Amino acid sequence: SMNAQARICLGALFKHTVSRSTNVAGVRRSMCSSSATSSLILTRQHDGGVVELSMNRPPVNALNVELIQALTNATKDAIATKDVQAIVLSTAKPGVFSAGLDITEFLGPDPERKATFWHSLQEMWLSLYSSPKPVIAGINGHAPAGGCLISMTADERVMASGKTIGLNETQLGIVAPFWFVSSLKPLVGHRRADRMLQLGQMLTTDQALDAGLVDTSVDIEDVIPTAISVAQQYTRIPSHARAQSKLMLRQEAIDELLAKRQADVDNFVTFISLPAVQAGLKAYVEKLAAKAKAGQK
């Protein structure tokens, strides 16, 4: 079922086969000096100063520290590069945009790694959500949890039809933090956010369109061309006025995370280290591994 498929999507350990793959040979033009960044984020230049940042951590772009930091660095580089007018976010492997946070980062006893992970995720959100340049999410695949978070940082979301998106953390016994909620509520409203968060709901593309979580639905092969076209619309507006208008609506949420940043890291490390939470996550990862193994037979 779509529901089961959406739930599986959250994990890092299942093998998700995608019907389409794009040829990224010859388009590896990274603005970042780091070789790790250039392999995890593929950059492609498009007309009108639009740069596409494609997440490239097969099979499902599970967000570990390295991918999160690579996306943050690529975003900051794009913002600092004069010729770049707008950013389009995508996956290099259409089918799954990002399956969310890499749960293996949560497991085990190392509090420092967990703190680094959460701090890096905050930094990624801050850099995307506050970007003075337009950010368009080209959601060319499923986008649960962290994939949904990345999408919500954008100014506009173009999503492939027949996919799923949502913050399904409660299904794993974990809680989406306040800044995830700050990104969701303006898009879908208080009541729908309440229901979606409590039930850990995944929405189909059509449901997400109806809810306001995404803005446009197109066939998967049209996602990136449409996202580029939307980005170009944004770049036609005088940039200073547009950026100021954007920040007026977002500044409160940004300031709240900046004020509570360390407390939020501490809360995450404490909560994720609780024996009951660790046991639940471990069981979930084992279930995913068993499903992946069964799927290979």
Residue pairs with C-beta under 8 A, 6 or more apart in sequence:
2 164
2 202
2 204
3 202
5 142
5 164
6 142
6 144
6 164
6 166
6 168
6 202
7 144
7 168
7 171
7 202
8 14
8 16
8 288
8 291
9 16
9 60
9 96
9 99
9 100
9 142
9 144
9 147
9 164
10 99
10 100
10 103
10 144
10 145
10 168
10 171
10 172
11 62
11 99
11 103
11 284
11 285
11 288
12 60
12 62
12 64
12 99
12 102
12 103
12 104
12 288
13 103
13 104
13 285
13 288
13 289
13 292
14 59
14 60
14 288
14 291
14 292
14 295
15 59
15 292
15 295
15 296
16 59
16 60
16 95
16 96
16 99
17 95
18 93
18 94
18 95
18 96
18 141
19 95
20 94
20 95
20 220
20 221
21 93
21 94
22 92
22 93
22 94
24 42
24 44
24 54
24 56
24 92
27 42
27 43
27 44
28 38
28 42
28 43
29 43
29 44
29 45
30 37
30 38
30 41
30 42
30 43
30 74
31 43
31 51
31 74
31 77
31 78
31 81
31 84
32 38
32 41
32 43
32 70
32 73
32 74
32 77
34 70
34 73
36 66
36 70
37 69
37 70
37 73
37 74
39 56
40 55
40 56
40 57
40 66
40 67
40 70
40 71
41 53
41 54
41 55
41 56
41 67
41 70
41 71
41 73
41 74
42 53
42 54
42 56
42 92
43 51
43 52
43 53
43 54
43 74
44 51
44 52
44 54
45 51
45 52
46 52
46 88
46 228
47 228
47 232
48 85
48 86
48 228
48 231
48 232
48 235
49 83
49 84
49 85
49 86
49 235
50 84
50 85
50 86
50 87
50 88
50 228
50 231
50 232
50 235
51 78
51 81
51 84
51 86
51 87
51 88
52 87
52 88
52 89
52 90
52 138
52 224
52 228
53 71
53 74
53 75
53 78
53 87
53 88
53 89
53 90
54 90
54 91
54 92
55 61
55 67
55 71
55 89
55 90
55 91
55 92
55 97
55 98
56 91
56 92
56 93
57 64
57 66
57 67
58 93
59 93
59 96
60 96
60 98
60 99
61 67
61 91
61 93
61 96
61 97
61 98
61 99
61 147
62 98
62 99
62 100
62 101
62 102
62 103
63 98
63 100
63 101
63 102
63 121
63 146
64 102
64 104
64 105
64 117
65 105
65 113
65 116
65 117
65 120
67 102
68 117
68 120
68 121
68 123
68 124
69 120
69 123
69 124
71 124
71 150
72 120
72 123
72 124
72 127
75 87
75 124
75 127
75 128
75 131
75 135
76 127
78 84
78 87
78 133
79 87
79 127
79 131
79 132
79 133
84 133
85 133
85 134
85 231
85 235
85 239
86 133
86 134
86 135
86 136
86 231
86 232
86 234
86 235
87 131
87 133
87 134
87 135
87 136
87 231
88 135
88 136
88 137
88 138
88 224
88 227
88 228
88 231
89 128
89 135
89 136
89 137
89 138
89 150
89 151
89 154
90 97
90 138
90 140
90 223
90 224
90 227
91 97
91 98
91 140
91 141
93 141
94 140
94 141
94 160
94 220
94 223
95 140
95 141
95 142
95 220
96 141
96 142
96 147
97 137
97 139
97 140
97 141
97 142
97 143
97 147
97 150
97 151
97 163
98 143
98 146
98 147
98 150
99 142
99 144
99 145
99 146
99 147
100 144
100 145
100 146
100 147
100 148
101 121
101 145
101 146
103 172
103 281
103 284
103 285
104 285
105 113
105 114
105 117
106 114
106 117
106 272
106 278
106 281
107 278
107 281
107 282
107 285
109 273
111 269
111 273
114 268
114 269
114 272
114 273
115 265
115 268
115 269
118 264
118 265
118 268
118 269
119 261
119 265
121 146
122 179
122 257
122 261
122 264
122 265
124 150
125 149
125 153
125 179
125 183
125 257
126 254
126 257
126 258
128 135
128 150
128 153
128 154
129 153
129 183
129 250
129 253
129 254
130 247
130 250
130 254
131 153
132 239
132 243
132 246
132 247
133 239
133 243
134 155
134 156
134 231
134 234
134 235
134 242
135 153
135 154
135 155
136 154
136 155
136 156
136 157
136 158
136 227
136 228
136 230
136 231
136 234
137 150
137 151
137 153
137 154
137 156
137 157
137 158
137 159
137 227
138 158
138 223
138 224
138 226
138 227
138 228
139 147
139 151
139 157
139 158
139 159
139 160
139 163
139 165
139 214
139 223
140 160
140 220
140 223
140 224
141 160
141 163
141 220
142 163
142 164
142 165
143 150
143 151
143 159
143 163
143 164
143 165
144 164
144 165
144 166
144 167
144 168
144 202
145 166
145 167
145 168
145 169
147 165
148 165
148 166
148 167
148 213
149 167
149 180
149 183
151 157
151 159
151 165
151 213
151 214
152 180
152 183
152 184
152 187
152 213
153 183
155 234
155 246
156 215
156 216
156 230
156 234
157 213
157 214
157 215
157 216
158 214
158 215
158 216
158 217
158 218
158 223
158 226
158 227
158 230
159 165
159 205
159 208
159 209
159 214
159 216
159 217
159 218
159 223
160 205
160 217
160 218
160 219
160 220
160 223
161 205
161 206
161 217
161 218
161 219
161 220
162 204
162 205
162 220
163 204
163 205
163 220
164 202
164 203
164 204
164 205
165 202
165 203
165 205
165 208
165 213
165 214
166 196
166 200
166 201
166 202
166 203
166 208
166 213
167 176
167 180
167 184
167 196
167 197
167 200
168 200
168 201
168 202
169 175
169 176
169 197
169 200
170 176
170 197
170 198
170 199
170 200
171 200
172 200
172 280
172 281
172 284
173 276
173 277
173 280
173 281
174 271
174 272
174 277
174 281
175 271
176 184
176 197
177 264
177 267
177 268
178 256
178 257
178 260
178 264
179 253
179 256
179 257
179 264
181 193
181 197
182 253
182 256
182 257
183 253
184 193
184 196
184 197
184 213
185 193
186 249
187 211
187 212
187 213
188 196
188 211
188 212
188 213
189 212
192 211
195 201
196 203
196 211
203 211
203 213
205 214
205 217
206 217
208 214
209 215
209 216
209 217
216 226
216 230
218 226
234 242
247 254
257 264
271 277
272 278
272 281
